[in-house]
Amino acid sequence: MTILASLVFGVSVVSVNRLIRMSSEQRLERGRDLVQRELARWAEEADAGDGPARFTLLGLRGGTALDPAVPGGPIPIRSGISSEVDRALSTLAAVAKRDRAEVGSLDVEEGTLFLGARRRADGRLIWAAYTVSMSKLVANWRLITGLLTSATVLLGVIALGTVIAATRGARGLKRSLAALEEDLSAEVPRPAIAELSSVAEGVASLAASLAAAEREHERLAEELGRKERLAALGRVVAGVAHEVKNPLASIKLRVDMARTSEGVPADVVAELDAVDEEITRLDRLLTDFLVVSGRRIGRRVDTELRDVVERRLELLATWAKERGVTLAVTGRARAVVDPDACARAVDNLVKNGVEASPTGAEVRVRIERREGLSVLTVEDDGPGVPEERIPELFEPFFTTKPEGTGLGLAVSRAIAVASGGRLSYLREGGVTRFELSVPAEGGAA
């Protein structure tokens, strides 16, 4: 639009200049013609004498002059206008003829002065002078032309600047699109032109949406892979549980009967107690496998989390003290959970905190309500998990301890998800935090 307007203004300036020029030329031609006609009319008047000229045109001056005393010399003319005009008239008079007038012009302050001289039939010389002034209309048109010229130049500069800015902006957007093909987080510059800036904002918004969609796709793919692994694990666990749990129950029954039989030596009872503990450990391991593989937990009921945590810390206090670590709990909140499953999750998180803490440290359990959730946070001052291994943190069999099974965090997360919540890890300011968030309300399930 700016370029088109510049072209229109340019054509307008040329047209106005042409009109002014044509008008000026017509006025000058008309002034020349008036001088010739008046001289011709006066030369043909029969009663014309030496008196003043009788012109019919207002503003026309004229008079007569005698031949010079010296033949061929200049004809002295006294016009009363100026000496320059007198000299010009004298020059015209010297070549004036009877059959036509000699007409010349001078540029004066008022405009253009047309001078004419002609000889009468009786030999006398007549002269005339007429000024064609530039009208106010022409002056106004020239002012308008100047303004139009200035506006055209300004529009041309603006158009050139717009073209340069648009070209640079388009190149910047092109480079941004090429960069976005490789990296959706690449910066998109904002051109100076508002329209291109809007396009750049749209491109940046689209790139951000695509990047978010890509991250979500990766998350879903990772989640799908995890669920596929858990599904495969679930199928294996279901078979193992079917084949192992019944024999374990039968073995435990026989061990219990043998321990309670009369006449069994004390050392044999001690050995049977050890066997019973191992059977219980294997049964718990199978239960963990079932939870991790997605099997439902027990019935969820409205539970005071503080009571669950205090019972578990009371049982773990002696073991933690042997490692030089103290346990503490603050806060209170109710949640809809399976109390037994929640207790197992607390056990796993607290044990991990104690095992990661240095001697003399404290493992802190904080319970609070937050945005409709009951949040149980376990904090320790240990070194945390290596950053490069955080993505594996909640995977089954992931562990940083030589004697660990790698099921503690996986089981705790499975319990949180089965309870309608989540388990998250955060490392900040030298403190490791595990947050178990579960619904605060909703009734029994």
matplotlib code that plots the C-alpha trace (Angstrom):
import matplotlib.pyplot as plt

x = [0.0, 2.8, 4.5, 1.2, 0.5, 4.0, 3.4, 0.0, 1.6, 4.4, 1.9, 0.0, 3.1, 4.0, 0.4, 0.2, 3.6, 2.4, -0.8, 1.1, 3.5, 0.7, -1.2, 1.9, 2.8, -0.8, -0.7, 2.6, 1.4, -1.7, 0.3, 2.5, -0.5, -2.2, 0.8, 0.9, -2.9, -2.9, 0.0, -1.7, -5.0, -3.2, -1.2, -4.3, -6.1, -6.5, -6.6, -3.7, -1.3, 1.4, -0.9, -1.0, -1.8, -5.4, -5.3, -8.3, -6.5, -6.2, -2.5, -1.1, 1.3, 2.4, 3.5, 5.2, 8.8, 10.5, 13.1, 16.6, 18.4, 21.2, 20.0, 20.6, 21.2, 19.2, 15.7, 15.4, 12.3, 11.3, 8.8, 8.9, 9.2, 12.9, 16.1, 16.4, 13.0, 13.9, 17.0, 15.0, 12.4, 15.1, 16.6, 13.2, 12.4, 15.6, 14.4, 10.6, 8.8, 5.5, 3.8, 4.4, 5.4, 8.6, 7.9, 10.4, 10.2, 11.9, 11.7, 10.7, 9.7, 6.0, 6.3, 7.2, 7.1, 6.3, 7.6, 6.6, 7.5, 6.0, 6.1, 3.1, 2.4, 3.4, 6.8, 6.3, 7.2, 4.8, 5.6, 3.7, 4.5, 2.4, 3.2, 2.0, 2.1, 2.0, -1.5, -2.0, -3.6, -0.4, 1.6, -0.8, -0.5, 3.3, 3.0, 0.7, 3.2, 6.0, 4.0, 3.1, 6.8, 7.8, 5.1, 6.1, 9.8, 8.7, 6.4, 9.3, 11.6, 8.9, 8.2, 11.9, 12.2, 9.2, 10.5, 13.9, 12.2, 9.9, 12.8, 14.8, 11.8, 11.0, 14.6, 14.6, 11.4, 12.8, 15.9, 13.7, 11.7, 14.8, 16.1, 12.7, 13.0, 16.0, 14.9, 11.4, 12.8, 14.8, 14.1, 11.8, 12.8, 10.1, 10.4, 9.7, 6.7, 3.5, 2.1, 5.3, 5.6, 2.1, 3.2, 6.4, 4.3, 2.0, 5.0, 6.5, 3.2, 2.8, 6.4, 5.8, 2.6, 4.5, 7.3, 4.7, 3.0, 6.4, 7.2, 3.8, 4.3, 7.6, 6.0, 3.1, 5.5, 7.6, 4.5, 3.2, 6.6, 6.5, 3.0, 3.9, 6.8, 4.6, 2.0, 4.6, 5.8, 2.2, 1.7, 4.9, 4.1, 0.6, 2.0, 4.8, 2.3, 0.0, 2.8, 4.6, 2.0, 0.2, 3.4, 4.6, 1.3, 1.6, 5.2, 4.3, 1.5, 3.7, 6.5, 3.9, 2.6, 6.2, 7.1, 4.1, 4.5, 5.5, 9.0, 10.6, 14.1, 14.7, 17.4, 15.0, 12.3, 14.8, 15.6, 11.9, 11.4, 14.1, 12.4, 9.1, 10.7, 12.1, 8.7, 7.1, 9.8, 9.1, 5.4, 5.9, 8.2, 5.4, 2.9, 5.3, 5.5, 1.7, 1.4, 4.1, 2.5, -0.8, -2.9, -5.4, -4.5, -6.9, -10.0, -9.5, -10.9, -10.7, -7.5, -5.5, -2.0, -0.4, -1.5, -0.1, 3.2, 3.7, 3.2, 5.7, 8.3, 7.9, 8.8, 11.7, 13.2, 15.5, 16.8, 17.4, 19.1, 21.6, 22.6, 22.9, 19.8, 16.8, 13.2, 10.6, 7.1, 5.1, 1.7, -1.6, -4.1, -6.7, -6.7, -8.6, -6.1, -5.6, -3.9, -1.8, -0.6, 0.1, 2.2, 4.3, 4.9, 5.9, 8.3, 10.0, 10.4, 11.7, 14.1, 15.5, 16.0, 17.7, 20.0, 21.0, 21.6, 24.9, 25.5, 23.9, 21.3, 17.5, 14.9, 11.8, 8.3, 5.9, 2.1, 0.0, -3.1, -2.4, -4.9, -7.3, -4.6, -3.0, 0.8, 3.2, 6.8, 9.9, 13.1, 16.7, 20.2, 21.7, 23.5, 20.3, 20.1, 22.6, 21.0, 21.5, 19.7, 16.6, 14.5, 15.0, 14.1, 10.7, 11.4, 11.2, 14.6, 16.3, 18.6, 21.8, 22.4, 24.3, 21.9, 18.7, 16.0, 15.0, 11.3, 10.8, 10.2, 8.4, 6.0, 5.5, 4.7, 2.3, 0.5, 0.3, -1.2, -3.6, -4.7, -5.5, -2.3, 1.3, 4.8, 7.5, 11.2, 12.8, 16.4, 16.8, 19.3, 21.1, 17.8, 16.2, 12.4, 9.9, 6.3, 3.4, 0.2, -3.1, -6.8, -7.9, -11.6, -13.9, -15.1, -14.2, -13.4]
y = [0.0, 2.4, 1.8, 2.2, 5.5, 6.7, 6.0, 7.8, 10.8, 10.7, 10.7, 13.5, 15.7, 15.2, 16.0, 19.1, 20.4, 19.7, 21.7, 24.6, 24.7, 24.6, 27.3, 29.5, 28.9, 29.8, 33.0, 34.0, 33.2, 35.2, 38.2, 38.1, 37.9, 40.8, 43.1, 42.2, 42.7, 46.1, 47.4, 46.2, 47.9, 51.2, 51.2, 51.0, 53.9, 56.8, 59.5, 58.3, 61.1, 62.0, 61.8, 59.1, 55.6, 54.5, 50.8, 48.8, 46.4, 47.4, 47.4, 47.9, 50.9, 52.4, 55.4, 56.8, 57.7, 59.7, 58.4, 59.2, 62.2, 60.0, 57.3, 53.8, 55.0, 53.8, 55.2, 57.0, 55.7, 57.0, 54.5, 55.7, 52.1, 51.6, 52.2, 48.5, 48.5, 51.7, 49.9, 46.8, 48.9, 50.8, 47.6, 46.3, 49.7, 49.5, 46.4, 47.2, 47.0, 48.3, 44.9, 43.3, 44.1, 43.0, 41.5, 40.6, 39.9, 40.7, 38.9, 41.4, 41.1, 41.0, 38.3, 38.6, 42.0, 41.7, 44.6, 45.4, 47.9, 48.6, 51.3, 53.0, 53.8, 57.4, 56.2, 56.9, 54.3, 53.0, 50.8, 48.8, 47.1, 44.6, 42.7, 39.1, 38.4, 35.0, 34.7, 33.6, 30.5, 29.5, 30.3, 28.2, 25.3, 25.6, 25.4, 22.3, 20.8, 21.4, 19.7, 16.8, 16.4, 16.4, 13.9, 11.7, 11.7, 10.9, 8.1, 6.8, 6.7, 5.0, 2.5, 1.8, 1.4, -0.9, -3.0, -3.4, -4.2, -6.6, -8.3, -8.6, -9.8, -12.4, -13.6, -13.8, -15.8, -18.1, -18.7, -19.3, -21.9, -23.7, -23.7, -24.9, -27.9, -29.0, -27.7, -26.6, -24.6, -22.3, -18.6, -16.8, -13.1, -10.5, -8.3, -4.5, -4.7, -5.4, -7.9, -10.0, -9.7, -11.2, -14.0, -14.6, -14.7, -17.3, -19.4, -19.2, -20.2, -23.1, -24.2, -24.1, -26.1, -28.7, -28.9, -29.5, -32.1, -33.7, -33.8, -35.2, -37.8, -38.8, -39.0, -41.1, -43.3, -43.8, -44.4, -46.9, -48.7, -48.8, -50.2, -52.8, -53.9, -54.0, -55.9, -58.5, -58.6, -59.0, -62.0, -63.6, -62.8, -64.1, -67.5, -67.4, -66.5, -69.3, -71.8, -70.6, -69.2, -72.5, -74.6, -71.8, -71.9, -75.6, -75.4, -72.7, -74.9, -77.8, -75.7, -74.2, -77.7, -79.0, -76.1, -76.6, -80.4, -81.9, -83.2, -81.0, -80.0, -76.2, -76.0, -77.5, -75.0, -72.2, -73.5, -73.8, -70.2, -69.1, -71.1, -69.4, -66.0, -66.8, -68.1, -64.8, -62.8, -64.8, -64.2, -60.5, -60.4, -62.1, -59.5, -56.7, -58.2, -58.3, -54.6, -53.4, -55.4, -53.5, -55.8, -54.0, -53.1, -53.6, -51.6, -47.9, -46.2, -42.8, -43.0, -40.7, -40.7, -39.5, -42.7, -44.9, -43.0, -43.1, -46.9, -47.4, -45.1, -46.7, -50.1, -48.7, -46.5, -49.1, -50.2, -46.5, -45.8, -48.6, -46.6, -43.4, -41.8, -40.4, -40.2, -37.4, -36.7, -33.4, -32.4, -34.3, -35.1, -37.6, -39.5, -42.2, -45.1, -48.8, -48.5, -51.6, -50.6, -47.0, -48.5, -50.5, -47.3, -45.4, -48.3, -48.2, -44.4, -44.1, -47.1, -45.5, -42.2, -43.9, -45.9, -42.8, -40.5, -39.9, -40.7, -38.2, -37.1, -37.0, -38.4, -36.1, -37.1, -34.1, -34.5, -31.7, -30.8, -29.2, -28.3, -31.1, -33.7, -35.1, -35.0, -37.2, -35.9, -37.9, -35.8, -36.9, -35.3, -38.0, -37.5, -38.3, -40.2, -39.4, -37.1, -39.3, -42.1, -40.2, -41.4, -45.0, -44.1, -45.8, -48.7, -52.2, -53.6, -50.2, -49.8, -48.0, -50.4, -53.7, -55.7, -53.9, -55.7, -52.5, -53.0, -50.5, -47.3, -49.2, -50.7, -47.3, -45.6, -48.4, -48.0, -44.2, -44.7, -47.4, -45.0, -42.3, -40.2, -40.0, -40.3, -37.7, -37.1, -33.7, -32.8, -29.2, -27.4, -30.7, -32.3, -35.3, -35.3, -38.0, -36.7, -39.2, -37.4, -39.1, -38.0, -36.3, -37.0, -39.2, -41.9, -45.6, -47.5]
z = [0.0, 0.8, -2.5, -4.4, -2.5, -3.4, -7.1, -7.0, -5.4, -7.9, -10.8, -9.1, -8.7, -12.4, -13.5, -11.4, -12.6, -16.2, -15.6, -14.0, -16.9, -19.5, -17.7, -17.5, -21.2, -22.2, -20.2, -21.7, -25.2, -24.6, -23.3, -26.5, -28.7, -26.9, -27.5, -31.2, -31.6, -29.8, -31.9, -35.1, -34.1, -33.2, -36.4, -38.5, -36.7, -39.2, -36.6, -34.6, -33.9, -31.5, -28.5, -25.9, -27.0, -26.9, -25.9, -25.0, -22.6, -19.0, -17.9, -21.4, -21.8, -25.0, -26.9, -30.0, -30.9, -33.6, -36.0, -34.9, -36.2, -37.4, -39.8, -38.6, -35.0, -32.0, -31.6, -28.2, -26.3, -22.9, -21.5, -17.9, -16.7, -16.4, -18.3, -19.0, -20.6, -22.6, -24.0, -24.9, -26.7, -28.6, -29.8, -31.0, -32.6, -34.7, -36.5, -36.4, -39.7, -41.0, -41.8, -38.4, -34.8, -33.2, -29.7, -27.0, -23.3, -20.0, -16.6, -14.0, -10.4, -11.1, -13.8, -17.5, -19.3, -23.1, -25.2, -28.8, -31.4, -35.0, -37.6, -38.9, -42.6, -41.9, -40.7, -37.0, -34.4, -31.9, -28.9, -26.2, -22.9, -21.0, -17.8, -17.4, -13.6, -11.9, -10.4, -6.8, -8.1, -9.8, -6.6, -4.6, -7.1, -6.8, -3.0, -3.3, -5.8, -3.3, -0.5, -2.8, -3.8, -0.1, 0.7, -2.2, -1.1, 2.5, 1.3, -0.9, 2.1, 4.2, 1.4, 1.1, 4.9, 4.9, 2.1, 3.8, 7.2, 5.5, 3.7, 6.9, 8.9, 6.3, 6.2, 10.0, 10.0, 7.3, 9.5, 12.5, 10.7, 9.6, 13.2, 14.5, 12.1, 14.2, 17.7, 18.6, 21.5, 19.2, 19.7, 17.1, 16.7, 16.5, 13.3, 13.6, 11.2, 13.2, 10.8, 10.6, 14.4, 14.7, 12.4, 14.4, 17.6, 16.0, 14.9, 18.4, 19.9, 17.5, 18.1, 21.9, 21.4, 19.3, 21.8, 24.6, 22.4, 21.7, 25.5, 26.2, 23.5, 25.0, 28.4, 27.2, 25.2, 28.4, 30.4, 27.8, 27.9, 31.7, 31.6, 29.0, 31.1, 34.2, 32.2, 31.2, 34.8, 36.0, 33.7, 35.0, 38.6, 38.3, 37.2, 39.8, 42.6, 41.5, 41.5, 44.6, 47.0, 47.5, 48.2, 50.5, 52.4, 52.7, 53.9, 56.5, 57.8, 58.3, 59.9, 62.3, 63.2, 63.7, 66.0, 68.2, 68.4, 71.8, 72.3, 69.6, 70.8, 71.4, 68.7, 66.2, 67.1, 66.6, 63.1, 62.3, 63.4, 61.0, 58.2, 59.1, 58.8, 55.4, 54.2, 55.4, 53.5, 50.3, 50.7, 51.2, 48.1, 46.0, 47.3, 46.3, 42.8, 42.6, 43.7, 41.2, 38.4, 38.9, 41.1, 43.2, 46.8, 49.8, 50.5, 50.9, 54.0, 55.7, 57.7, 59.9, 58.3, 61.5, 63.3, 60.5, 60.4, 64.2, 64.3, 61.6, 63.1, 66.5, 64.9, 62.9, 65.6, 67.1, 63.7, 62.8, 66.1, 65.5, 62.3, 64.3, 62.7, 64.5, 63.2, 63.6, 62.4, 62.2, 61.0, 60.7, 57.9, 56.9, 53.6, 51.8, 51.6, 52.3, 55.8, 55.3, 51.8, 53.1, 56.0, 53.5, 51.4, 54.6, 55.6, 52.2, 52.1, 55.7, 55.3, 52.1, 54.0, 57.0, 54.7, 52.8, 55.8, 57.5, 61.1, 63.4, 60.8, 61.2, 58.8, 58.9, 58.0, 57.4, 56.9, 55.5, 53.5, 50.1, 47.4, 48.2, 48.8, 51.8, 51.3, 53.2, 52.7, 53.8, 54.0, 54.5, 54.3, 52.2, 48.8, 46.8, 43.5, 40.7, 38.2, 35.2, 37.0, 38.1, 35.1, 36.3, 39.9, 40.1, 37.8, 39.2, 40.3, 40.2, 43.2, 44.2, 47.2, 46.7, 48.9, 47.6, 45.6, 43.7, 44.6, 47.4, 45.4, 42.7, 45.2, 46.9, 43.6, 42.7, 46.0, 45.5, 42.0, 43.1, 45.8, 43.2, 44.0, 43.0, 44.4, 43.3, 44.0, 44.6, 45.4, 46.6, 48.9, 49.9, 51.0, 49.4, 49.4, 48.5, 48.4, 48.6, 47.6, 48.1, 48.0, 51.2, 50.6, 48.5, 50.8, 51.0, 47.8]

ax = plt.figure().add_subplot(projection="3d")
ax.plot(x, y, z, "-o")
ax.set_aspect("equal")
plt.show()
